[in-house]
Amino acid sequence: MESELVRTILAGIPRPIVLISADERVAAMNDRARQMFGSAGIGRHYITVLRQPALLDSVEMTLRLGQTRSIRYLTTDLTREATFEVTSSPIEDRGRQGALLCFEDVTEREQAGEIRRDFVANVSHELKTPLTALLGFIETLKGPARNDPKARDRFLDIMEREAERMNRLVRDLLSLSRVEAEERVRPSTRVDVVALVRSSVLTLRPMANDAGVRLIVTGHEDPVMVPGDSDQLVQVFTNLIENAIKYGGAGGRVTVEISVLERELAFRGPGIRIDVIDQGEGFDPVHIPRLTERFYRVDSHRSREKGGTGLGLAIVKHIVNRHRGRFRIESTPGQGSRFSIMLPTS
């Protein structure tokens, strides 16, 4: 079955292809298939090459009955786990039945589906708790606490907090959706980053005072213009400073440092760096790679108590990506944390 024409055709197909002759031996493979099964498989019986039971069953059905079969094939190489959808199609081989296997890599599609399922599950979980509380208190207010003013006031306060928690979650979900939709389009309007940072600090200073935290701004004071969306950048700075006050304020001080960079290696050009530094408890660096995932929390109970939705750093990451910047996190247990934003000025 193998000829120069067959080899040329198989080499031009951008998917792993395995050709099995009527005598049940591997007649040809393209380069992508060789990477999966090894080049030594040509000429051997397909059972010794393919090995995977579901894959062998599909080939057998194709060879015996001339049926086209599709199955899912899982494999692991040195770098990743991969999922393939494999179609086994009948072909003519000198008047007898052969089989052509085509492997389609659906790993990214599977991962996207898993992310969607996890996202729906997380949103459902986050909404279920406050909704359950609201329904329970409403039932109580309509029944045993109907004529109890003290209980009514206490329950209404709790209901207000739970409703506000749901409102924050929905607001952050909408914000994340908008940011993701715009992420590929870099802003063209030039804005003064220094002014935006100082505006965010001014807005949050009362919150810092109430928490007994000194909020300090140091470094560059002159205007620095960057291509940016002022509302989104304010959202980034507000989120990071507010988090530092809430979770790192135990140290009594939060510092916002502004530095101008003549050449930042991350984007090989001039830029500006904003560091939000706290002296709080810090956390194990093992969490850093996952902190920008949706709903990931170092301490779930504490985050919910503080009013966190688990979406703030995911929003920050997408906004910074839209501005072609870099977002870095450093932390040491007992020594506080540093959240850094680097933005190109050109």
Secondary structure, 3 states (H helix, E strand, C coil): CCCHHHHHHHHHCCCCEEEECCCCEEEEECHHHHHHHCHHHCCCEHHHHHCCHHHHHHHHHHHHHCCCEEEEEEEECCCCEEEEEEEEEEEEECCEEEEEEEEEECHHHHHHHHHHHHHHHHHHHHHHHHHHHHHHHHHHHHCCCCCCHHHHHHHHHHHHHHHHHHHHHHHHHHHHHHHHHHCCCCCCCEEEHHHHHHHHHHHHHHHHHHCCCEEEEEECCCCCEEECCHHHHHHHHHHHHHHHHHHHHHHCEEEEEEEEEEEECCCCEEEEEEEEEECCCCCCHHHHHHCCCCCCCCCHHHHHHCCCCCCHHHHHHHHHHHCCCEEEEEEECCCEEEEEEEEECC
